[in-house]
Amino acid sequence: MKVRRRPVTISHSVNSGCNLRCVFCDEWKKNLVERGDLDAASDSASGSAVDSPAAGSAISSALRDPSFEDVCKIIDLAVDFGIGSYNAWSTEPLLRKDLPEIMKYAKSKGMKTFMITNGTLLKKRIHELEDVDYISVSVDGPTSTREIRGTDYDVIADGIRYASENGFLNEPLLMNCVISGKNLGEVTDLLRFAKELGNVKMAVEPLYTFKRMGDTDWDDLIIRDEQKPQFVSLMNELIDLKKQGYPLINSKTYLKQIRDGKLIRNCRVDCGILAVDHHNDLYNCRIHNKPLGNVIENSVFDESGKIIENGITKVWNQTKKERKEMIRNCEGCQFFGYAELTLMNNYNIESFYGYEWL
């Protein structure tokens, strides 16, 4: 029997704007550049931008987000391609008023639904998200959040607690923490917060400094040489807390690999995830970040909307050689999703325990 190796999840950028200015994120910077405001992207990255939760709302209205009809077409194409999970993300999906209708449509097609959010609007909109199976919130720490994301930690933590304690979650919420030189001393506090709530889990991954737009001060964010012993100690503590039953979904294998500075090679991202941005371009890797083709423009629909030719299938098949070369020549990374997916495909059994989030 021949097993078809294709992605099982689509990560879809349902909008282009964001209400935060996270210093290590390039998505909002790319959107400023697309608008022709490169100076604003650089100023924002260096801390000159307004840092209130409303700072990015103008971008969302200034740029063309995918229409509801195009979003539904992407979902239809993904289902026809054989994908069973739909993840709404980038840059802040809760800025879309029709997000509940998008998730309802994905559910109606038999898909599991996921959403990645910065959490600032979670408390306000959680009651609308009954069709979202899995919610992931990006977190940093009680004191580092203001410096890294330009908002207060309490806003995010209050939203998580509210969702957790008021029966809004269909599945346990996931807090995802990027470990940097700014929050080394706060990661275990976050894990204890997750354990306290009971229906919240957590994942960690180290900051990865691939090329981005703007003038990000990476020296101020990276884990410096003098912080390496603290990082190793943190990873050992996380491994120990996981053994004690704390709700950390990373496998111990992955935690040991990032503790030891090992990069994940021979990536199996092709077997798990593909991404479509707000221009309808398909990607298969956050590191290389190369558009492979527009899935709407490569599709053909009849008058009733029935798929005659699937643009995801077409682009995927046409770029097979290019994707293989991309993976073969990749120096490796430490992204949680890619790494655990690769470990799982290499039959690392404990990685299956976090499978629902991969």
C-alpha positions as YAML, in Angstrom:
chain: A
units: angstrom
residues:
- id: 1
  name: MET
  ca: [0.00, 0.00, 0.00]
- id: 2
  name: LYS
  ca: [1.34, 3.42, -0.97]
- id: 3
  name: VAL
  ca: [0.96, 6.09, 1.71]
- id: 4
  name: ARG
  ca: [0.31, 9.60, 0.39]
- id: 5
  name: ARG
  ca: [2.59, 12.07, 2.17]
- id: 6
  name: ARG
  ca: [0.78, 15.38, 2.20]
- id: 7
  name: PRO
  ca: [0.07, 18.09, 4.76]
- id: 8
  name: VAL
  ca: [-2.84, 17.51, 7.13]
- id: 9
  name: THR
  ca: [-3.13, 21.15, 8.27]
- id: 10
  name: ILE
  ca: [-3.46, 24.48, 6.50]
- id: 11
  name: SER
  ca: [-2.34, 27.65, 8.29]
- id: 12
  name: HIS
  ca: [-4.23, 30.51, 6.68]
- id: 13
  name: SER
  ca: [-3.44, 34.21, 7.06]
- id: 14
  name: VAL
  ca: [-6.96, 35.52, 7.22]
- id: 15
  name: ASN
  ca: [-5.94, 39.15, 7.63]
- id: 16
  name: SER
  ca: [-3.02, 41.51, 7.16]
- id: 17
  name: GLY
  ca: [-3.23, 43.85, 10.13]
- id: 18
  name: CYS
  ca: [-2.18, 43.54, 13.74]
- id: 19
  name: ASN
  ca: [-2.90, 45.50, 16.91]
- id: 20
  name: LEU
  ca: [0.57, 44.86, 18.37]
- id: 21
  name: ARG
  ca: [4.18, 45.50, 17.33]
- id: 22
  name: CYS
  ca: [6.02, 42.40, 18.55]
- id: 23
  name: VAL
  ca: [9.69, 43.13, 17.98]
- id: 24
  name: PHE
  ca: [10.61, 39.68, 16.63]
- id: 25
  name: CYS
  ca: [7.67, 39.32, 14.23]
- id: 26
  name: ASP
  ca: [8.01, 40.20, 10.56]
- id: 27
  name: GLU
  ca: [4.37, 39.79, 9.51]
- id: 28
  name: TRP
  ca: [3.19, 43.28, 10.47]
- id: 29
  name: LYS
  ca: [6.44, 44.74, 9.07]
- id: 30
  name: LYS
  ca: [5.85, 43.05, 5.70]
- id: 31
  name: ASN
  ca: [2.38, 44.55, 5.59]
- id: 32
  name: LEU
  ca: [3.73, 48.05, 6.24]
- id: 33
  name: VAL
  ca: [6.26, 47.54, 3.45]
- id: 34
  name: GLU
  ca: [3.49, 46.38, 1.10]
- id: 35
  name: ARG
  ca: [1.70, 49.62, 1.92]
- id: 36
  name: GLY
  ca: [4.87, 51.49, 0.94]
- id: 37
  name: ASP
  ca: [5.72, 52.57, 4.49]
- id: 38
  name: LEU
  ca: [9.16, 51.04, 4.99]
- id: 39
  name: ASP
  ca: [10.19, 53.86, 7.34]
- id: 40
  name: ALA
  ca: [7.26, 53.08, 9.61]
- id: 41
  name: ALA
  ca: [8.28, 49.43, 9.70]
- id: 42
  name: SER
  ca: [11.80, 50.38, 10.74]
- id: 43
  name: ASP
  ca: [10.57, 52.93, 13.30]
- id: 44
  name: SER
  ca: [8.15, 50.43, 14.77]
- id: 45
  name: ALA
  ca: [10.79, 47.74, 15.00]
- id: 46
  name: SER
  ca: [13.11, 50.10, 16.84]
- id: 47
  name: GLY
  ca: [10.43, 51.08, 19.33]
- id: 48
  name: SER
  ca: [9.20, 54.37, 17.84]
- id: 49
  name: ALA
  ca: [5.71, 53.15, 17.01]
- id: 50
  name: VAL
  ca: [2.62, 53.61, 19.10]
- id: 51
  name: ASP
  ca: [2.42, 50.56, 21.35]
- id: 52
  name: SER
  ca: [-1.24, 50.58, 22.31]
- id: 53
  name: PRO
  ca: [-3.46, 47.60, 21.36]
- id: 54
  name: ALA
  ca: [-5.13, 49.78, 18.72]
- id: 55
  name: ALA
  ca: [-1.86, 50.70, 17.00]
- id: 56
  name: GLY
  ca: [-2.25, 48.29, 14.11]
- id: 57
  name: SER
  ca: [-5.96, 48.56, 13.49]
- id: 58
  name: ALA
  ca: [-5.49, 51.09, 10.67]
- id: 59
  name: ILE
  ca: [-3.29, 48.66, 8.77]
- id: 60
  name: SER
  ca: [-6.06, 46.08, 8.68]
- id: 61
  name: SER
  ca: [-8.41, 48.51, 6.94]
- id: 62
  name: ALA
  ca: [-5.70, 50.03, 4.72]
- id: 63
  name: LEU
  ca: [-4.63, 46.74, 3.15]
- id: 64
  name: ARG
  ca: [-6.85, 44.35, 1.26]
- id: 65
  name: ASP
  ca: [-7.61, 41.31, 3.38]
- id: 66
  name: PRO
  ca: [-8.95, 38.21, 1.66]
- id: 67
  name: SER
  ca: [-12.69, 38.40, 1.16]
- id: 68
  name: PHE
  ca: [-14.97, 35.99, 2.97]
- id: 69
  name: GLU
  ca: [-15.68, 34.36, -0.39]
- id: 70
  name: ASP
  ca: [-11.95, 33.82, -1.06]
- id: 71
  name: VAL
  ca: [-11.43, 32.44, 2.44]
- id: 72
  name: CYS
  ca: [-14.22, 29.92, 1.82]
- id: 73
  name: LYS
  ca: [-12.63, 29.01, -1.52]
- id: 74
  name: ILE
  ca: [-9.32, 28.33, 0.26]
- id: 75
  name: ILE
  ca: [-11.13, 26.09, 2.74]
- id: 76
  name: ASP
  ca: [-12.89, 24.24, -0.10]
- id: 77
  name: LEU
  ca: [-9.59, 23.77, -1.94]
- id: 78
  name: ALA
  ca: [-7.90, 22.51, 1.23]
- id: 79
  name: VAL
  ca: [-10.64, 19.96, 1.92]
- id: 80
  name: ASP
  ca: [-10.55, 18.79, -1.69]
- id: 81
  name: PHE
  ca: [-6.76, 18.44, -1.38]
- id: 82
  name: GLY
  ca: [-7.25, 16.16, 1.63]
- id: 83
  name: ILE
  ca: [-6.51, 18.53, 4.51]
- id: 84
  name: GLY
  ca: [-8.49, 18.00, 7.71]
- id: 85
  name: SER
  ca: [-7.43, 20.90, 9.96]
- id: 86
  name: TYR
  ca: [-7.82, 24.64, 9.47]
- id: 87
  name: ASN
  ca: [-5.68, 27.12, 11.41]
- id: 88
  name: ALA
  ca: [-6.51, 30.84, 11.29]
- id: 89
  name: TRP
  ca: [-3.51, 33.01, 12.11]
- id: 90
  name: SER
  ca: [-1.39, 35.99, 11.08]
- id: 91
  name: THR
  ca: [-1.35, 38.61, 11.91]
- id: 92
  name: GLU
  ca: [-4.19, 38.87, 14.43]
- id: 93
  name: PRO
  ca: [-7.25, 36.89, 13.31]
- id: 94
  name: LEU
  ca: [-9.54, 38.35, 15.97]
- id: 95
  name: LEU
  ca: [-9.39, 41.69, 14.13]
- id: 96
  name: ARG
  ca: [-11.66, 40.08, 11.51]
- id: 97
  name: LYS
  ca: [-15.30, 40.64, 12.44]
- id: 98
  name: ASP
  ca: [-16.36, 37.64, 10.36]
- id: 99
  name: LEU
  ca: [-13.89, 35.21, 11.94]
- id: 100
  name: PRO
  ca: [-16.72, 33.26, 13.65]
- id: 101
  name: GLU
  ca: [-18.39, 32.75, 10.26]
- id: 102
  name: ILE
  ca: [-15.07, 31.59, 8.77]
- id: 103
  name: MET
  ca: [-14.59, 29.00, 11.51]
- id: 104
  name: LYS
  ca: [-18.21, 27.90, 11.24]
- id: 105
  name: TYR
  ca: [-17.71, 27.33, 7.52]
- id: 106
  name: ALA
  ca: [-14.55, 25.28, 8.12]
- id: 107
  name: LYS
  ca: [-16.40, 23.18, 10.71]
- id: 108
  name: SER
  ca: [-19.26, 22.63, 8.27]
- id: 109
  name: LYS
  ca: [-16.71, 21.05, 5.91]
- id: 110
  name: GLY
  ca: [-15.68, 18.55, 8.59]
- id: 111
  name: MET
  ca: [-12.42, 20.28, 9.56]
- id: 112
  name: LYS
  ca: [-10.85, 20.62, 12.98]
- id: 113
  name: THR
  ca: [-10.40, 24.33, 13.67]
- id: 114
  name: PHE
  ca: [-7.45, 26.12, 15.25]
- id: 115
  name: MET
  ca: [-6.65, 29.78, 15.91]
- id: 116
  name: ILE
  ca: [-3.43, 31.54, 16.94]
- id: 117
  name: THR
  ca: [-3.92, 34.88, 18.68]
- id: 118
  name: ASN
  ca: [-1.92, 37.41, 20.68]
- id: 119
  name: GLY
  ca: [-4.69, 37.25, 23.29]
- id: 120
  name: THR
  ca: [-5.45, 40.95, 23.61]
- id: 121
  name: LEU
  ca: [-8.98, 40.54, 22.19]
- id: 122
  name: LEU
  ca: [-9.66, 37.08, 23.61]
- id: 123
  name: LYS
  ca: [-11.77, 38.18, 26.57]
- id: 124
  name: LYS
  ca: [-13.85, 40.46, 24.34]
- id: 125
  name: ARG
  ca: [-14.55, 37.85, 21.63]
- id: 126
  name: ILE
  ca: [-14.26, 34.41, 23.24]
- id: 127
  name: HIS
  ca: [-18.05, 34.06, 23.41]
- id: 128
  name: GLU
  ca: [-18.12, 34.16, 19.58]
- id: 129
  name: LEU
  ca: [-15.66, 31.30, 19.13]
- id: 130
  name: GLU
  ca: [-17.80, 28.24, 19.71]
- id: 131
  name: ASP
  ca: [-16.64, 26.81, 16.36]
- id: 132
  name: VAL
  ca: [-12.94, 27.04, 17.27]
- id: 133
  name: ASP
  ca: [-11.70, 23.72, 18.61]
- id: 134
  name: TYR
  ca: [-8.19, 24.76, 19.63]
- id: 135
  name: ILE
  ca: [-7.00, 28.22, 20.67]
- id: 136
  name: SER
  ca: [-3.32, 29.09, 20.98]
- id: 137
  name: VAL
  ca: [-2.20, 32.31, 22.71]
- id: 138
  name: SER
  ca: [1.30, 33.76, 22.41]
- id: 139
  name: VAL
  ca: [2.77, 34.60, 25.82]
- id: 140
  name: ASP
  ca: [6.11, 35.91, 27.11]
- id: 141
  name: GLY
  ca: [5.97, 36.68, 30.82]
- id: 142
  name: PRO
  ca: [4.65, 39.13, 33.43]
- id: 143
  name: THR
  ca: [7.41, 41.72, 32.97]
- id: 144
  name: SER
  ca: [8.77, 40.98, 29.49]
- id: 145
  name: THR
  ca: [5.48, 41.27, 27.58]
- id: 146
  name: ARG
  ca: [5.44, 45.07, 27.60]
- id: 147
  name: GLU
  ca: [8.97, 45.27, 26.19]
- id: 148
  name: ILE
  ca: [8.53, 42.51, 23.61]
- id: 149
  name: ARG
  ca: [4.93, 43.03, 22.45]
- id: 150
  name: GLY
  ca: [4.07, 46.57, 23.53]
- id: 151
  name: THR
  ca: [1.11, 45.57, 25.69]
- id: 152
  name: ASP
  ca: [0.52, 44.55, 29.28]
- id: 153
  name: TYR
  ca: [0.74, 40.91, 30.33]
- id: 154
  name: ASP
  ca: [-2.36, 41.26, 32.50]
- id: 155
  name: VAL
  ca: [-4.51, 41.93, 29.41]
- id: 156
  name: ILE
  ca: [-3.44, 38.59, 27.93]
- id: 157
  name: ALA
  ca: [-3.50, 36.63, 31.20]
- id: 158
  name: ASP
  ca: [-6.97, 37.94, 32.06]
- id: 159
  name: GLY
  ca: [-8.27, 36.77, 28.69]
- id: 160
  name: ILE
  ca: [-6.77, 33.32, 29.18]
- id: 161
  name: ARG
  ca: [-8.18, 33.03, 32.70]
- id: 162
  name: TYR
  ca: [-11.61, 34.27, 31.57]
- id: 163
  name: ALA
  ca: [-11.78, 31.74, 28.74]
- id: 164
  name: SER
  ca: [-10.57, 28.96, 31.03]
- id: 165
  name: GLU
  ca: [-12.89, 29.60, 33.96]
- id: 166
  name: ASN
  ca: [-16.13, 30.38, 32.11]
- id: 167
  name: GLY
  ca: [-16.66, 27.27, 30.01]
- id: 168
  name: PHE
  ca: [-15.76, 28.77, 26.63]
- id: 169
  name: LEU
  ca: [-13.05, 26.25, 25.64]
- id: 170
  name: ASN
  ca: [-13.86, 23.25, 23.48]
- id: 171
  name: GLU
  ca: [-10.37, 21.84, 24.08]
- id: 172
  name: PRO
  ca: [-7.56, 22.93, 26.43]
- id: 173
  name: LEU
  ca: [-6.11, 26.29, 25.45]
- id: 174
  name: LEU
  ca: [-2.43, 26.36, 24.50]
- id: 175
  name: MET
  ca: [-0.03, 29.06, 25.65]
- id: 176
  name: ASN
  ca: [2.96, 29.25, 23.30]
- id: 177
  name: CYS
  ca: [6.10, 30.88, 24.67]
- id: 178
  name: VAL
  ca: [9.09, 31.97, 22.58]
- id: 179
  name: ILE
  ca: [12.11, 31.88, 24.87]
- id: 180
  name: SER
  ca: [14.40, 34.88, 24.46]
- id: 181
  name: GLY
  ca: [16.99, 36.71, 26.51]
- id: 182
  name: LYS
  ca: [14.15, 38.86, 27.86]
- id: 183
  name: ASN
  ca: [12.01, 36.19, 29.53]
- id: 184
  name: LEU
  ca: [14.36, 33.41, 30.70]
- id: 185
  name: GLY
  ca: [13.34, 33.96, 34.30]
- id: 186
  name: GLU
  ca: [9.59, 33.94, 33.62]
- id: 187
  name: VAL
  ca: [8.94, 30.78, 31.61]
- id: 188
  name: THR
  ca: [8.33, 28.51, 34.59]
- id: 189
  name: ASP
  ca: [5.93, 31.09, 36.06]
- id: 190
  name: LEU
  ca: [3.86, 30.71, 32.89]
- id: 191
  name: LEU
  ca: [3.88, 26.93, 33.18]
- id: 192
  name: ARG
  ca: [2.70, 27.13, 36.79]
- id: 193
  name: PHE
  ca: [-0.09, 29.48, 35.69]
- id: 194
  name: ALA
  ca: [-1.18, 26.91, 33.09]
- id: 195
  name: LYS
  ca: [-1.19, 24.14, 35.71]
- id: 196
  name: GLU
  ca: [-3.20, 26.31, 38.09]
- id: 197
  name: LEU
  ca: [-5.95, 26.81, 35.50]
- id: 198
  name: GLY
  ca: [-6.21, 23.10, 34.76]
- id: 199
  name: ASN
  ca: [-7.52, 23.26, 31.19]
- id: 200
  name: VAL
  ca: [-4.54, 25.14, 29.75]
- id: 201
  name: LYS
  ca: [-1.38, 23.63, 28.26]
- id: 202
  name: MET
  ca: [1.90, 25.19, 27.22]
- id: 203
  name: ALA
  ca: [4.59, 24.86, 24.54]
- id: 204
  name: VAL
  ca: [8.00, 26.50, 24.33]
- id: 205
  name: GLU
  ca: [10.47, 27.17, 21.54]
- id: 206
  name: PRO
  ca: [13.63, 29.28, 21.37]
- id: 207
  name: LEU
  ca: [13.80, 32.57, 19.50]
- id: 208
  name: TYR
  ca: [15.02, 32.04, 15.94]
- id: 209
  name: THR
  ca: [16.79, 34.99, 14.33]
- id: 210
  name: PHE
  ca: [16.29, 34.45, 10.60]
- id: 211
  name: LYS
  ca: [16.32, 37.46, 8.28]
- id: 212
  name: ARG
  ca: [13.48, 39.90, 8.82]
- id: 213
  name: MET
  ca: [12.46, 43.40, 7.80]
- id: 214
  name: GLY
  ca: [13.00, 46.52, 9.88]
- id: 215
  name: ASP
  ca: [15.79, 47.32, 12.29]
- id: 216
  name: THR
  ca: [15.21, 44.71, 14.98]
- id: 217
  name: ASP
  ca: [17.88, 44.79, 17.68]
- id: 218
  name: TRP
  ca: [18.57, 41.07, 17.82]
- id: 219
  name: ASP
  ca: [21.42, 41.54, 20.28]
- id: 220
  name: ASP
  ca: [18.82, 42.78, 22.74]
- id: 221
  name: LEU
  ca: [16.63, 39.70, 22.24]
- id: 222
  name: ILE
  ca: [18.85, 36.68, 21.71]
- id: 223
  name: ILE
  ca: [20.06, 34.43, 24.50]
- id: 224
  name: ARG
  ca: [23.57, 35.79, 24.94]
- id: 225
  name: ASP
  ca: [26.61, 33.67, 25.79]
- id: 226
  name: GLU
  ca: [26.54, 34.73, 29.42]
- id: 227
  name: GLN
  ca: [22.87, 33.62, 29.58]
- id: 228
  name: LYS
  ca: [23.49, 30.15, 28.17]
- id: 229
  name: PRO
  ca: [23.94, 28.51, 31.61]
- id: 230
  name: GLN
  ca: [20.60, 30.00, 32.69]
- id: 231
  name: PHE
  ca: [18.97, 28.68, 29.49]
- id: 232
  name: VAL
  ca: [20.37, 25.17, 30.06]
- id: 233
  name: SER
  ca: [19.16, 25.28, 33.66]
- id: 234
  name: LEU
  ca: [15.71, 26.38, 32.47]
- id: 235
  name: MET
  ca: [15.45, 23.53, 29.99]
- id: 236
  name: ASN
  ca: [16.47, 21.00, 32.63]
- id: 237
  name: GLU
  ca: [13.85, 22.45, 34.97]
- id: 238
  name: LEU
  ca: [11.18, 22.23, 32.25]
- id: 239
  name: ILE
  ca: [12.08, 18.60, 31.58]
- id: 240
  name: ASP
  ca: [11.78, 17.88, 35.30]
- id: 241
  name: LEU
  ca: [8.44, 19.71, 35.58]
- id: 242
  name: LYS
  ca: [7.12, 17.77, 32.59]
- id: 243
  name: LYS
  ca: [8.06, 14.53, 34.36]
- id: 244
  name: GLN
  ca: [6.08, 15.80, 37.36]
- id: 245
  name: GLY
  ca: [2.96, 16.18, 35.23]
- id: 246
  name: TYR
  ca: [3.03, 19.87, 34.42]
- id: 247
  name: PRO
  ca: [1.06, 20.56, 31.18]
- id: 248
  name: LEU
  ca: [4.01, 21.07, 28.82]
- id: 249
  name: ILE
  ca: [3.26, 19.46, 25.45]
- id: 250
  name: ASN
  ca: [6.83, 19.54, 24.07]
- id: 251
  name: SER
  ca: [8.46, 16.13, 24.00]
- id: 252
  name: LYS
  ca: [11.44, 15.60, 26.29]
- id: 253
  name: THR
  ca: [13.44, 14.72, 23.17]
- id: 254
  name: TYR
  ca: [12.76, 18.16, 21.69]
- id: 255
  name: LEU
  ca: [13.52, 19.95, 24.98]
- id: 256
  name: LYS
  ca: [16.86, 18.14, 25.21]
- id: 257
  name: GLN
  ca: [17.69, 18.99, 21.60]
- id: 258
  name: ILE
  ca: [17.13, 22.72, 22.03]
- id: 259
  name: ARG
  ca: [18.93, 22.63, 25.38]
- id: 260
  name: ASP
  ca: [21.94, 21.17, 23.60]
- id: 261
  name: GLY
  ca: [21.68, 23.64, 20.70]
- id: 262
  name: LYS
  ca: [20.84, 21.02, 18.07]
- id: 263
  name: LEU
  ca: [19.10, 22.07, 14.87]
- id: 264
  name: ILE
  ca: [16.36, 19.92, 13.37]
- id: 265
  name: ARG
  ca: [17.39, 18.67, 9.93]
- id: 266
  name: ASN
  ca: [15.76, 16.37, 7.37]
- id: 267
  name: CYS
  ca: [12.54, 18.27, 8.08]
- id: 268
  name: ARG
  ca: [9.19, 16.61, 7.42]
- id: 269
  name: VAL
  ca: [7.15, 19.79, 7.13]
- id: 270
  name: ASP
  ca: [5.84, 18.53, 3.77]
- id: 271
  name: CYS
  ca: [4.00, 15.82, 5.67]
- id: 272
  name: GLY
  ca: [2.25, 18.15, 8.07]
- id: 273
  name: ILE
  ca: [1.65, 21.82, 7.32]
- id: 274
  name: LEU
  ca: [1.19, 24.17, 4.42]
- id: 275
  name: ALA
  ca: [0.49, 27.87, 4.68]
- id: 276
  name: VAL
  ca: [-1.51, 30.31, 2.55]
- id: 277
  name: ASP
  ca: [-1.02, 34.03, 3.10]
- id: 278
  name: HIS
  ca: [-3.52, 36.88, 2.74]
- id: 279
  name: HIS
  ca: [-2.57, 37.18, -0.95]
- id: 280
  name: ASN
  ca: [-3.57, 33.51, -1.46]
- id: 281
  name: ASP
  ca: [0.07, 32.49, -2.05]
- id: 282
  name: LEU
  ca: [1.11, 29.04, -0.83]
- id: 283
  name: TYR
  ca: [4.18, 28.48, 1.36]
- id: 284
  name: ASN
  ca: [5.52, 25.37, 3.05]
- id: 285
  name: CYS
  ca: [8.20, 26.80, 5.36]
- id: 286
  name: ARG
  ca: [8.38, 29.81, 7.71]
- id: 287
  name: ILE
  ca: [12.16, 29.89, 7.48]
- id: 288
  name: HIS
  ca: [12.53, 30.05, 3.71]
- id: 289
  name: ASN
  ca: [9.32, 32.04, 3.41]
- id: 290
  name: LYS
  ca: [9.18, 31.65, -0.37]
- id: 291
  name: PRO
  ca: [5.81, 31.87, -2.17]
- id: 292
  name: LEU
  ca: [5.27, 28.81, -4.34]
- id: 293
  name: GLY
  ca: [2.21, 29.99, -6.25]
- id: 294
  name: ASN
  ca: [-1.20, 31.61, -5.94]
- id: 295
  name: VAL
  ca: [-3.76, 28.92, -5.19]
- id: 296
  name: ILE
  ca: [-6.81, 30.96, -6.26]
- id: 297
  name: GLU
  ca: [-5.30, 32.07, -9.56]
- id: 298
  name: ASN
  ca: [-4.29, 28.47, -10.27]
- id: 299
  name: SER
  ca: [-7.80, 27.17, -9.57]
- id: 300
  name: VAL
  ca: [-10.77, 26.81, -11.86]
- id: 301
  name: PHE
  ca: [-14.34, 26.88, -10.53]
- id: 302
  name: ASP
  ca: [-17.61, 26.47, -12.40]
- id: 303
  name: GLU
  ca: [-20.52, 28.91, -12.05]
- id: 304
  name: SER
  ca: [-21.83, 27.13, -8.97]
- id: 305
  name: GLY
  ca: [-18.44, 27.30, -7.25]
- id: 306
  name: LYS
  ca: [-17.60, 23.63, -7.81]
- id: 307
  name: ILE
  ca: [-13.86, 22.99, -8.13]
- id: 308
  name: ILE
  ca: [-12.83, 22.06, -11.66]
- id: 309
  name: GLU
  ca: [-9.08, 22.42, -11.04]
- id: 310
  name: ASN
  ca: [-7.60, 22.65, -7.54]
- id: 311
  name: GLY
  ca: [-4.93, 25.35, -7.27]
- id: 312
  name: ILE
  ca: [-3.45, 23.87, -4.08]
- id: 313
  name: THR
  ca: [-3.03, 20.51, -5.79]
- id: 314
  name: LYS
  ca: [-1.59, 22.15, -8.91]
- id: 315
  name: VAL
  ca: [0.94, 24.32, -7.07]
- id: 316
  name: TRP
  ca: [1.88, 21.48, -4.73]
- id: 317
  name: ASN
  ca: [2.56, 19.07, -7.56]
- id: 318
  name: GLN
  ca: [4.40, 21.62, -9.69]
- id: 319
  name: THR
  ca: [6.78, 22.55, -6.85]
- id: 320
  name: LYS
  ca: [7.67, 19.04, -5.69]
- id: 321
  name: LYS
  ca: [11.28, 19.28, -6.86]
- id: 322
  name: GLU
  ca: [11.68, 22.82, -5.51]
- id: 323
  name: ARG
  ca: [10.35, 21.81, -2.09]
- id: 324
  name: LYS
  ca: [12.64, 18.81, -1.90]
- id: 325
  name: GLU
  ca: [15.65, 20.97, -2.73]
- id: 326
  name: MET
  ca: [14.58, 23.53, -0.14]
- id: 327
  name: ILE
  ca: [14.48, 20.87, 2.57]
- id: 328
  name: ARG
  ca: [17.68, 19.18, 1.40]
- id: 329
  name: ASN
  ca: [19.64, 22.44, 1.50]
- id: 330
  name: CYS
  ca: [18.15, 23.75, 4.74]
- id: 331
  name: GLU
  ca: [20.61, 24.30, 7.59]
- id: 332
  name: GLY
  ca: [17.91, 23.35, 10.09]
- id: 333
  name: CYS
  ca: [15.86, 25.14, 12.72]
- id: 334
  name: GLN
  ca: [14.35, 24.70, 16.17]
- id: 335
  name: PHE
  ca: [10.72, 25.59, 15.47]
- id: 336
  name: PHE
  ca: [8.52, 23.53, 17.77]
- id: 337
  name: GLY
  ca: [5.95, 22.48, 15.18]
- id: 338
  name: TYR
  ca: [8.47, 21.49, 12.51]
- id: 339
  name: ALA
  ca: [10.76, 19.74, 14.98]
- id: 340
  name: GLU
  ca: [8.08, 17.68, 16.72]
- id: 341
  name: LEU
  ca: [6.50, 16.79, 13.38]
- id: 342
  name: THR
  ca: [9.88, 15.52, 12.18]
- id: 343
  name: LEU
  ca: [10.42, 13.57, 15.39]
- id: 344
  name: MET
  ca: [6.95, 12.07, 15.08]
- id: 345
  name: ASN
  ca: [7.60, 10.98, 11.50]
- id: 346
  name: ASN
  ca: [10.77, 9.35, 12.80]
- id: 347
  name: TYR
  ca: [8.61, 7.37, 15.27]
- id: 348
  name: ASN
  ca: [9.48, 9.32, 18.39]
- id: 349
  name: ILE
  ca: [6.46, 8.04, 20.33]
- id: 350
  name: GLU
  ca: [6.22, 10.81, 22.93]
- id: 351
  name: SER
  ca: [5.82, 13.42, 20.18]
- id: 352
  name: PHE
  ca: [2.43, 11.86, 19.40]
- id: 353
  name: TYR
  ca: [1.11, 13.17, 22.73]
- id: 354
  name: GLY
  ca: [1.22, 16.70, 21.33]
- id: 355
  name: TYR
  ca: [-0.03, 15.64, 17.89]
- id: 356
  name: GLU
  ca: [-3.28, 17.60, 18.10]
- id: 357
  name: TRP
  ca: [-1.28, 20.84, 18.24]
- id: 358
  name: LEU
  ca: [1.02, 19.96, 15.33]
...
